[in-house]
Amino acid sequence: MAGIHVRGGTIIKTTNKGNPIAYPVQQPDGTWTTTDISARLVKRIQDLGFDAVVNIGGDGSQKISQVLFERGLNIIGVPKTIDNDLSATDLTFGFSTAVQIATESLDRLVTTAESHHRVMVMEVMGRDAGWIALHTALAGGAEICIIPEIPYDIKKVLQKINKRYAKGRGFVNIVIAEGAKPALGNVVGEKSKDIGDEHIKLGGIANYLKQQIEESGCPAQVRTTILGHVQRGGTPIAFDRILATTMGVKAFELIQNGDFGKMVTYKNNTISSVNIEEAISSYNILSKDHYLVRTARSLSVCFGD
Ligand code: F6P
């Protein structure tokens, strides 16, 4: 398909709903239940004569890849998600583009923070991993970065804000990940309405933080921006296009060699592969002593801890 290197999103109209292992089915009484249709799906794909399937997606998608592989499907995983949540690969494609968009957005918000001496809170995606938030905070020069891996203490956040306002007309830029949570609280979101989807639809922690700051009596004006799906769309940056292309070529090689049940990886500047089983064995979150966390702390970025 020509010209798809400049497009984001799914081209053949796949879905991130309808997990074949917990597929929604309506019962005669109208209520919904879920059932495992993976064996039926594998048979259908084989009957249609497909040699192999390349499953392009993140942690959740690759868990499905593994089940389908175990049911006999010739499948290869390719790691694509803005969340960067697969630990077998240093980077998933889509992630760097999301960081670029989020950074450009933060650059625009800094203008208002500085001009009107405000606290600007920008919420980014990433589910339970703080990769997008931390990269954006570093690239955009935020003073506070709140990530799921480090539950925040509102007192510490207020200390940082007050310190910046103490000498006069301060301003603060905060990047907060959608999966962030207060040390004494929970994530903000709503239960998914999709049958069989147990995930909480994250979103709104920025507004909760704004409320906490205002209720503390902090005189600074606070404004929030929830970036949402803006960071998931548009034209991929060059790095992601190259990563997607090289991973695609590697996936094709694996298929040619009949080396199924593998996920393509990008580690230490090398394209390789691992068993999908291994790829999904641990979720990729930031460790507290990750070099980016340490770098940010050296620059006096506050994590609220
Ligand atoms: O997994 C990718 C992701 O963009 C997450 O960062 C986010 O929480 C979620 O998908 C949003 O999903 P939806 O588009 O279904 O609202």
Residues whose N, C-alpha, C, O or C-beta is under 5 A from the ligand:
A	BS01	F6P	D83 M125 G126 R127
